[in-house]
Amino acid sequence: MRSHPAPPPAALDRRAFLGRVAAASAAFAISPPATVFGADPLPPSVEPGLTMPPPADERGVADLAAALALGETTARALVEGCLARVEALDARGPTLRAVIERNPDALAIADRLDQERKDGKVRGPLHGIPILIKDNIDSADRMRTSAGSLALANSTPSRDAFIVERLRAAGAVLLGKTNLSEWANFRSTRSTSGWSGRGGLTRNPHVLDRSACGSSSGTGAAVAAGYVPLGIGTETDGSIICPSSICGIVGIKPTLGLWSRSGIIPISASQDTAGPMTRSVADAAVLLGPLAGPDPRDAATQASPGTAEDYSRFLDRGGLKGARIGVARNLASGFHPDIDRAFGEALAALKDAGAVLVDPANLETLGKFDEAEYEVLLYEFKAGMAAYLEALGPAAPAKTLDDLFAFNEKERAREMPFFGQEIFEQAKGKGPLTDKAYRAARAKCVKLTRKEGIDATLAKHKLDAIVAPSNGPSWPIDLVNGDRYTGGNSSFAAVAGYPSITVPMGFVHELPLGLSFLGAAWTEGKLIRLAYAFEQATKIRRAPRFLATTPSPA
């Protein structure tokens, strides 16, 4: 769930640190070795003469629900259309490899939901709507949950993740699972985002030789390319925000505890959360509420102020009028000159929509908690993986992090053709969560990102939210050297456990950019109001063109 892995040398500034650090087809089929590992050449592109499917169905959930209600379409027809697009773009054409596995029961589920509708039972706005979820979220069906690893390639949990239980209850059709950066990008300091041993390499649908970021690479690419209207990713630090922004879609990283983490392969108990990844703020809002609520298996959900709230009520085109927006200038400089330009245009749009800009409104603890965060993640990953594997029961393919490490060594040719498992090795050496070093690191993270970080800035300037660019431009895929991260701003909200939303902000040479809205705990509704108003005022998002590479000047 982390965008970019690696331990931080003390002397590095934050952007240099994030460049290295963890800021992370048939059912059951395991991708064959060799070409699937991403060593295969990039596709020539969507060139003239290459047969492509029709344009994606870009209708949002509200329009699809209306069409279902009027009998203009059926859940089966929607699922068939989604599966056809996956086949055309994932297995053939640009070969995005965004989907790691299709649900063999998807059509049967759609048929049952269509019958329910005929019988007068409609479960809500998600009834009959197809969705893809990341392959580190448990589903107790005929699909696997593997975190992209061959070690868990045949692992079938006995129980759905809590959010999957909620999806099924809401009537969504689970179409399949998306590829990801293996182990949510928490295995190597030199990883390539979007690559997994089981799923191969996910490509950015806008420019195919560029990274889709990670670790929710497959969800970002699939939603952007029109496979489904709704997707779910997971984040520890950046793994919803980065692939959403870099693939040109909307992503919500909720307050920790709004959505349950039970049944999700973990990295960090203090930072992990799943969240919506969609093509619009409205679709993200409609997905957010039905999956929220208290879960006895996740104590963090008990702190949530409400359950199953209708976040669609916050969709207000005038939502920026009078809102005080802080401009975090120290999170906004040095990425790229074109990002400075796009950010300036975004700020002008906010102001034109009625926002009061407080500029600057810097987060003064920037760069002061990086090493502490990484220490926390190493400790919590070891503890969390042991608990997850134990919960799989006696048939679990591995029992400990040591077992996973040993499997990767044994299967080095398939699992580590490009990068190793240095982070696994570092985490193996950590002690229990009672260690003084862990407790001190976690306390430092909380203090610097909450009380002296986001909370302090919001209070000082009486702000409704803080804005900053979500990301730098996507970088060329490089399986030899790994990611060349170009900057981002996920860490404050991630480490604090606070909400953030990214919305399309612009483009640099066909590469999407996002604008992040950060807020205090449990302020998803407020952030949705602000993000929706910005989205409606700018309407920047556009469908990907599947270019082979960035266009050259004429």
Residue pairs with C-beta under 8 A, 6 or more apart in sequence:
1 24
1 136
1 184
1 185
1 186
1 215
1 216
1 234
1 235
1 236
1 237
1 239
1 267
1 268
1 271
1 272
2 22
2 23
2 24
2 184
2 185
2 186
2 215
2 236
2 237
2 238
2 239
2 267
2 377
3 18
3 22
3 23
3 24
3 185
3 193
3 213
3 214
3 215
3 237
3 238
3 239
3 241
3 242
3 243
3 485
3 488
3 490
4 18
4 19
4 20
4 21
4 22
4 23
4 24
4 185
4 191
4 193
4 214
4 238
4 483
4 485
5 20
5 21
5 22
5 24
5 185
5 186
5 187
5 188
5 189
5 191
5 423
6 20
6 21
6 22
6 189
6 190
6 423
7 20
7 21
7 189
7 371
7 374
7 426
8 17
8 20
8 21
8 370
8 371
8 374
9 17
10 371
12 20
12 370
13 367
14 366
14 367
14 370
14 491
15 334
15 335
15 487
17 367
17 370
18 485
18 487
18 488
18 491
19 483
19 484
19 485
19 486
20 189
20 485
21 370
21 374
22 185
22 186
22 236
22 237
22 374
22 377
22 423
23 237
23 238
23 242
23 485
23 488
23 490
23 491
24 181
24 184
24 185
24 186
24 214
24 215
24 236
24 237
24 238
24 239
24 267
25 87
25 90
25 91
25 99
25 101
25 102
26 102
26 104
27 101
27 102
27 103
27 104
27 142
27 143
28 101
28 142
28 143
28 144
28 154
29 101
30 150
30 153
30 198
31 197
31 198
31 199
31 200
33 413
33 414
35 200
36 97
36 199
36 200
37 195
37 197
37 200
37 201
37 414
37 417
37 418
38 192
38 195
38 200
38 201
38 418
38 477
38 479
39 417
39 479
42 203
42 208
42 209
42 477
42 548
43 93
43 94
43 95
43 208
43 548
44 50
44 548
45 94
45 208
45 546
45 547
45 548
45 549
46 52
46 93
46 94
46 545
46 546
46 547
46 548
47 548
50 93
51 93
52 88
52 93
52 546
53 84
53 85
53 88
53 89
53 93
55 226
55 543
56 85
56 225
56 226
56 227
56 543
57 78
57 81
57 226
57 229
58 226
58 279
58 543
59 67
59 229
60 229
60 279
60 280
60 282
60 283
61 125
61 126
61 129
61 229
61 230
61 282
61 283
61 286
61 287
62 125
62 282
62 286
64 73
64 78
64 128
64 129
64 229
65 125
65 127
65 128
65 129
67 73
68 74
68 75
68 78
68 117
68 127
68 128
69 122
74 110
74 114
74 128
75 109
75 110
75 111
75 113
75 114
75 117
75 127
75 128
75 129
75 130
75 173
76 107
76 110
76 111
76 114
78 110
78 128
78 129
78 130
78 173
79 106
79 107
79 110
79 130
79 173
79 175
80 107
82 130
82 175
82 227
82 228
83 102
83 106
83 175
85 225
85 226
85 227
86 98
86 99
86 102
86 175
86 176
86 222
86 227
89 95
89 96
89 98
89 205
89 225
89 227
89 546
90 96
90 97
90 98
90 99
90 227
93 546
94 203
94 205
94 208
94 546
95 203
96 202
96 203
96 205
96 221
96 222
96 225
97 179
97 199
97 200
97 201
97 202
97 203
97 218
98 178
98 179
98 202
98 205
98 212
98 217
98 218
98 219
98 221
98 222
98 225
98 227
99 132
99 176
99 177
99 178
99 179
99 218
99 222
99 227
100 135
100 146
100 148
100 176
100 177
100 178
100 179
100 180
100 196
100 198
100 199
100 218
101 135
101 143
101 144
101 176
101 177
102 175
102 176
103 109
103 141
103 142
103 143
103 174
103 175
103 176
103 177
104 142
104 143
105 141
105 142
106 130
106 173
106 174
106 175
106 176
109 173
109 174
110 128
110 130
110 173
113 127
113 128
113 171
113 173
114 128
116 122
116 123
116 127
116 171
117 127
117 128
122 171
123 169
123 170
123 171
124 170
124 171
124 290
125 286
125 312
126 167
126 170
126 171
126 172
126 230
126 286
126 287
126 290
127 170
127 171
127 172
128 171
128 173
129 171
129 172
129 173
129 229
129 230
130 172
130 173
130 175
130 228
130 229
130 230
131 167
131 172
131 173
131 174
131 175
131 228
131 229
131 230
131 231
131 232
131 287
132 175
132 176
132 177
132 178
132 218
132 219
132 222
132 223
132 227
132 228
132 230
132 231
132 232
133 139
133 164
133 167
133 174
133 177
133 178
133 219
133 231
133 232
134 177
134 178
134 180
134 216
134 218
134 219
134 231
134 232
134 233
134 234
134 274
135 144
135 145
135 146
135 147
135 148
135 177
135 178
135 179
135 180
135 196
135 198
135 199
135 218
136 145
136 146
136 147
136 148
136 180
136 184
136 234
136 264
136 265
137 145
137 161
137 163
137 164
137 177
137 232
137 234
137 263
137 264
137 265
137 274
138 145
138 157
138 159
138 160
138 161
138 164
138 263
138 264
138 265
139 145
139 157
139 160
139 161
139 164
139 174
139 177
140 156
140 157
140 158
140 159
140 160
141 156
141 160
141 174
142 156
143 156
143 176
143 177
144 152
144 153
144 154
144 155
144 156
144 177
145 152
145 155
145 156
145 157
145 177
145 265
146 152
146 153
146 155
146 198
147 180
147 182
147 183
147 184
147 196
147 265
148 179
148 180
148 181
148 182
148 183
148 196
148 197
148 198
148 199
149 182
149 183
149 196
149 197
149 198
149 404
149 415
150 197
150 198
150 407
150 411
150 414
150 415
151 397
151 398
151 403
151 404
151 407
151 408
151 411
151 415
152 265
152 397
152 398
153 198
154 397
155 392
155 396
155 397
157 263
157 392
158 392
158 393
159 263
160 168
160 263
161 260
161 262
161 263
161 264
162 260
162 262
162 263
162 295
162 297
162 298
163 232
163 259
163 260
163 263
163 264
163 274
163 291
164 174
164 263
166 290
166 291
166 293
167 174
167 290
167 291
168 174
169 290
170 290
170 291
172 230
175 227
175 228
178 216
178 217
178 218
178 219
178 221
178 222
178 231
178 233
179 194
179 196
179 198
179 199
179 200
179 202
179 217
179 218
180 194
180 196
180 199
180 202
180 214
180 215
180 216
180 217
180 218
180 219
181 191
181 192
181 193
181 194
181 195
181 196
181 214
181 215
181 217
181 239
182 191
182 195
182 196
182 197
182 198
183 265
183 424
184 214
184 215
184 234
184 236
184 239
184 265
184 267
185 191
185 193
185 214
185 215
185 239
186 215
186 236
186 267
186 377
186 381
186 423
187 408
187 419
187 420
187 421
187 423
187 424
188 419
188 420
188 421
188 422
188 423
188 482
189 422
189 423
189 482
190 419
190 420
190 422
190 481
190 482
191 419
191 482
191 483
192 201
192 211
192 418
192 419
192 477
192 478
192 479
192 482
192 483
193 211
193 212
193 213
193 214
193 215
193 217
193 243
193 483
194 201
194 202
194 203
194 211
194 212
194 213
194 214
194 217
194 218
194 221
194 477
195 201
195 202
195 418
195 479
197 411
197 414
197 415
199 218
201 477
201 479
202 212
202 217
202 218
202 221
203 209
203 210
203 212
203 221
203 477
204 210
204 211
204 212
204 221
204 246
204 247
204 474
204 511
204 544
205 212
205 221
205 224
205 225
205 247
205 544
205 546
206 224
206 247
206 248
206 474
206 510
206 511
206 512
206 544
206 545
206 546
206 547
207 474
207 510
207 511
207 547
207 548
207 549
207 550
208 546
208 547
208 548
208 549
209 476
209 477
209 548
209 549
210 474
210 475
210 476
210 477
210 511
210 550
211 217
211 246
211 474
211 475
211 476
211 477
211 483
212 218
212 220
212 221
212 243
212 246
212 247
212 474
213 220
213 238
213 242
213 243
213 245
213 246
213 247
213 471
213 474
214 239
214 242
214 243
215 233
215 234
215 239
215 243
216 231
216 233
216 234
216 235
216 239
216 240
216 243
216 244
216 277
217 243
219 231
219 232
219 233
219 243
219 277
220 231
220 233
220 243
220 244
220 246
220 247
220 249
220 251
220 277
221 243
221 247
222 228
222 231
223 229
223 230
223 231
223 247
223 249
223 277
223 278
223 279
224 247
224 248
224 249
224 279
224 543
224 544
225 544
225 546
226 543
229 278
229 279
229 283
230 276
230 278
230 283
230 287
231 276
231 277
231 278
232 274
232 275
232 276
232 277
232 287
233 239
233 240
233 243
233 244
233 251
233 274
233 275
233 277
234 240
234 264
234 272
234 273
234 274
234 275
235 241
235 253
235 271
235 272
235 273
235 274
235 275
235 490
235 494
236 267
236 268
236 271
236 272
236 377
236 494
237 271
237 373
237 490
237 491
237 494
237 495
238 488
238 490
238 491
238 494
240 251
240 252
240 253
240 275
240 277
240 502
241 251
241 253
241 470
241 471
241 488
241 489
241 490
241 500
241 502
241 514
241 516
242 470
242 471
242 488
242 490
243 251
243 277
244 250
244 251
244 277
244 470
244 502
244 514
245 251
245 470
245 471
245 488
245 502
245 504
245 505
245 512
245 513
245 514
245 516
246 471
246 474
246 511
246 512
246 514
247 512
247 544
248 504
248 507
248 512
248 514
248 541
248 542
248 544
249 277
249 278
249 279
249 504
249 541
250 276
250 277
250 278
250 279
250 280
250 281
250 283
250 284
250 501
250 502
250 503
250 504
250 531
250 535
251 275
251 276
251 277
251 278
251 284
251 501
251 502
251 514
252 275
252 276
252 284
252 288
252 499
252 500
252 501
252 524
252 527
252 528
253 273
253 275
253 490
253 493
253 494
253 499
253 500
253 501
254 273
254 275
254 288
254 292
254 499
254 524
255 273
255 304
255 497
255 498
255 499
255 521
255 522
255 523
255 524
256 270
256 271
256 272
256 273
256 300
256 497
256 498
257 273
257 298
257 300
257 301
257 302
257 303
257 304
257 497
258 273
258 288
258 292
258 301
258 304
258 499
258 522
258 524
259 273
259 274
259 275
259 291
259 292
259 301
260 293
260 295
260 297
260 298
260 300
260 301
261 269
261 272
261 273
261 274
261 298
261 300
262 295
262 297
262 298
263 297
264 272
264 274
265 385
265 388
266 272
266 380
266 381
266 384
266 385
266 387
266 388
267 377
267 380
267 381
267 384
268 376
268 377
268 380
268 381
268 384
269 380
269 383
269 384
270 376
270 380
270 442
270 445
270 497
271 376
271 377
271 380
271 494
271 495
271 497
272 384
273 497
274 291
275 288
276 283
276 284
276 287
276 288
277 284
278 284
278 287
279 541
280 535
280 541
281 315
281 501
281 503
281 528
281 531
281 532
281 535
282 312
282 315
282 532
284 501
284 528
285 311
285 312
285 314
285 315
285 528
285 532
286 311
286 312
288 311
288 524
288 528
289 308
289 309
289 310
289 311
289 312
290 308
292 304
292 306
292 307
292 308
292 309
293 301
293 304
293 307
293 308
294 301
294 302
294 304
294 307
295 301
304 522
305 522
309 525
311 524
311 525
311 528
313 525
314 525
314 526
314 528
314 529
314 532
315 528
315 529
315 532
316 529
316 532
316 533
317 532
317 533
317 536
317 537
318 353
318 354
318 533
319 529
319 530
319 532
319 533
320 350
320 353
320 354
320 355
320 530
320 533
320 534
320 537
321 353
321 354
321 355
322 354
322 355
322 356
323 354
323 355
323 356
323 464
323 465
323 530
324 355
324 356
324 358
324 461
324 462
324 463
324 464
325 350
325 355
325 356
325 357
325 358
325 463
325 464
325 465
325 466
325 467
325 530
326 358
326 359
326 360
326 361
326 457
326 458
326 461
326 463
326 465
326 466
326 467
327 347
327 357
327 358
327 359
327 360
327 361
327 466
327 467
327 468
328 360
328 361
328 362
328 363
328 457
328 466
328 467
328 468
328 489
328 518
329 359
329 360
329 361
329 362
330 360
330 362
330 363
330 366
331 362
331 363
331 366
331 468
331 469
331 489
331 492
332 340
332 343
332 468
332 469
333 340
334 487
335 469
335 471
335 472
335 473
335 486
335 487
336 472
336 473
336 486
336 487
336 508
338 473
338 506
338 508
338 509
339 469
339 472
339 473
339 487
339 508
339 513
341 506
342 469
342 505
342 506
342 507
342 508
342 513
343 468
343 469
343 505
343 515
345 506
346 467
346 505
346 506
346 515
346 534
346 538
347 357
347 359
347 467
349 534
349 537
349 538
350 357
350 467
350 534
351 357
352 537
353 533
353 534
353 537
355 530
358 461
358 463
361 457
361 460
361 461
361 463
361 466
362 457
363 453
363 454
363 457
363 466
363 492
364 452
364 453
364 456
364 457
365 448
365 449
365 452
365 453
368 448
369 444
369 445
369 448
369 449
369 491
369 495
370 491
371 441
372 440
372 441
372 442
372 444
372 445
372 448
373 441
373 445
373 491
373 495
375 437
375 438
375 441
376 438
376 441
376 442
376 445
378 423
378 426
378 427
378 430
379 427
379 430
379 431
379 433
379 435
379 437
379 438
379 441
380 433
381 401
381 423
381 427
382 401
382 427
382 428
382 430
383 432
383 433
385 400
385 401
385 404
386 400
386 401
389 396
389 398
389 399
389 400
389 403
390 396
390 399
398 404
398 407
401 424
401 427
401 428
402 428
404 424
405 421
405 424
405 425
405 428
407 415
408 415
408 416
408 421
408 424
418 479
418 480
418 482
419 482
430 438
431 437
431 438
432 438
433 439
445 495
446 496
449 491
449 492
449 495
449 496
449 498
450 496
450 498
453 492
453 496
454 466
454 492
454 493
454 496
454 498
454 518
454 519
454 520
455 520
457 463
457 466
458 466
458 519
458 520
464 519
464 526
464 530
465 517
465 518
465 519
465 523
465 526
465 527
465 530
466 517
466 518
466 519
467 515
467 516
467 517
467 518
468 489
468 515
468 516
468 518
469 487
469 488
469 489
469 505
469 513
469 514
469 515
469 516
470 488
470 489
470 490
470 502
470 505
470 513
470 514
470 515
470 516
471 486
471 487
471 488
471 489
471 502
471 513
471 514
472 485
472 486
472 487
472 488
473 486
473 508
473 509
473 511
473 513
474 486
474 511
474 512
475 483
475 484
475 485
475 486
476 484
478 484
489 516
489 518
490 500
490 516
492 498
492 518
493 499
493 500
493 516
493 518
494 500
496 521
497 521
498 518
498 519
498 520
498 521
499 518
499 519
499 521
499 522
499 523
499 524
499 527
500 516
500 517
500 518
500 519
500 527
501 516
501 517
501 527
501 528
501 531
502 514
502 515
502 516
502 517
503 514
503 515
503 517
503 531
503 534
503 535
504 512
504 513
504 514
504 515
504 535
504 538
504 540
504 541
505 513
505 514
505 515
505 538
505 540
506 512
506 513
506 540
507 513
507 540
509 550
509 551
510 545
510 547
510 550
510 551
511 550
512 541
515 534
517 527
517 530
517 531
517 534
518 527
519 526
519 527
535 541
